[in-house]
Amino acid sequence: MQSSLTWKNAVENMETLIQELHKAWESSGVSEAAVIIAAERIQGLNQCLKQSVMEKQSVLEAPLTFEGSLALTKDSFVLLRLMKKVKNAESLQGAAGVCPEYIISLDHEEYELYRKLCCE
């Protein structure tokens, strides 16, 4: 009886920890860089973002360790935050008319992902 209660508590604690990690990963950190993206390059960036999503989905087809699962989840949250910022910049600056460039503030993780995507 005691061991099953301990196991149940451990599972509940892990679920709580995962939920807290999701909350932390959901929001951006302090902005460290502002990137300026020319309007003609935004389409290419969107394609890179879509490709990155497809690559993450293909990783799910193979068995994952717990650590691998956490790393994939964190990477996915960073990717989602970057995608949201790009779309928000497009809609905000697109509403003002034709805009020659987009300015996006990024935190450290988002900036690293952006650099990785742009260098590929």
C-alpha positions as CSV (number, residue, x, y, z in Angstrom):
1,M,0.0,0.0,0.0
2,Q,2.8,2.4,0.9
3,S,4.7,1.8,-2.3
4,S,1.7,2.4,-4.5
5,L,1.0,5.7,-2.7
6,T,4.6,6.7,-3.2
7,W,4.5,5.8,-6.8
8,K,1.2,7.7,-7.3
9,N,2.8,10.8,-5.6
10,A,5.8,10.5,-7.8
11,V,3.6,10.4,-10.9
12,E,1.6,13.4,-9.7
13,N,4.8,15.3,-8.9
14,M,6.2,14.6,-12.4
15,E,2.9,15.8,-14.0
16,T,3.1,19.0,-12.0
17,L,6.7,19.5,-13.0
18,I,5.9,19.0,-16.7
19,Q,3.0,21.5,-16.5
20,E,5.3,24.1,-14.9
21,L,7.9,23.5,-17.6
22,H,5.3,24.0,-20.3
23,K,4.3,27.3,-18.6
24,A,7.9,28.5,-18.5
25,W,8.6,27.4,-22.1
26,E,5.4,29.0,-23.4
27,S,6.5,32.6,-22.7
28,S,9.5,34.4,-24.1
29,G,12.4,35.5,-21.9
30,V,14.0,38.9,-22.0
31,S,14.5,40.2,-25.5
32,E,18.2,40.0,-26.4
33,A,18.1,40.8,-30.1
34,A,16.0,42.5,-32.6
35,V,16.1,41.1,-36.1
36,I,15.2,43.0,-39.2
37,I,13.8,40.8,-42.0
38,A,13.2,42.1,-45.5
39,A,9.7,41.6,-46.7
40,E,10.9,39.5,-49.6
41,R,12.6,37.1,-47.2
42,I,9.6,36.5,-44.9
43,Q,8.2,33.9,-47.2
44,G,11.4,31.9,-47.1
45,L,11.5,32.2,-43.3
46,N,7.9,30.9,-43.1
47,Q,9.0,27.9,-45.3
48,C,11.9,27.2,-43.0
49,L,9.6,27.3,-40.0
50,K,7.2,24.9,-41.6
51,Q,10.0,22.5,-42.6
52,S,11.2,22.6,-39.0
53,V,7.7,21.6,-37.8
54,M,7.6,18.7,-40.2
55,E,11.1,17.5,-39.0
56,K,9.9,17.6,-35.4
57,Q,6.8,15.6,-36.3
58,S,9.0,13.0,-38.0
59,V,11.0,12.6,-34.8
60,L,7.8,11.5,-33.1
61,E,7.6,8.4,-35.3
62,A,10.6,6.8,-33.5
63,P,10.5,5.9,-29.8
64,L,11.8,8.6,-27.5
65,T,13.5,8.6,-24.1
66,F,12.1,10.8,-21.4
67,E,15.0,13.2,-21.8
68,G,14.5,13.2,-25.6
69,S,10.8,13.9,-25.1
70,L,11.5,16.9,-22.8
71,A,14.1,18.3,-25.3
72,L,11.7,17.9,-28.2
73,T,8.9,19.6,-26.2
74,K,11.1,22.5,-25.3
75,D,12.4,22.9,-28.8
76,S,8.8,22.8,-30.1
77,F,7.8,25.6,-27.6
78,V,10.7,27.8,-28.8
79,L,9.7,27.1,-32.4
80,L,6.1,28.0,-31.7
81,R,7.1,31.3,-30.0
82,L,9.2,32.2,-33.0
83,M,6.4,31.4,-35.4
84,K,4.0,33.5,-33.4
85,K,6.3,36.5,-33.4
86,V,6.8,36.3,-37.2
87,K,3.1,36.0,-37.8
88,N,2.4,38.9,-35.4
89,A,4.9,41.1,-37.1
90,E,3.4,40.3,-40.5
91,S,-0.1,41.1,-39.3
92,L,0.8,44.3,-37.4
93,Q,3.0,45.7,-40.1
94,G,0.9,44.4,-42.9
95,A,-2.1,46.2,-41.5
96,A,-0.2,49.5,-42.0
97,G,0.2,48.8,-45.7
98,V,3.1,47.5,-47.6
99,C,6.1,47.2,-45.4
100,P,9.6,46.7,-46.8
101,E,10.9,45.0,-43.6
102,Y,9.8,43.4,-40.3
103,I,11.4,44.1,-36.9
104,I,11.1,41.2,-34.4
105,S,12.4,41.2,-30.9
106,L,13.7,37.7,-29.8
107,D,14.9,36.2,-26.6
108,H,18.1,34.1,-26.5
109,E,16.5,30.7,-27.5
110,E,14.4,32.2,-30.3
111,Y,17.4,34.1,-31.6
112,E,19.5,30.9,-31.7
113,L,16.8,29.1,-33.5
114,Y,16.4,32.0,-36.0
115,R,20.1,32.0,-36.7
116,K,20.1,28.2,-37.2
117,L,17.2,28.4,-39.6
118,C,18.7,31.3,-41.6
119,C,22.1,29.6,-41.9
120,E,20.7,26.3,-43.3
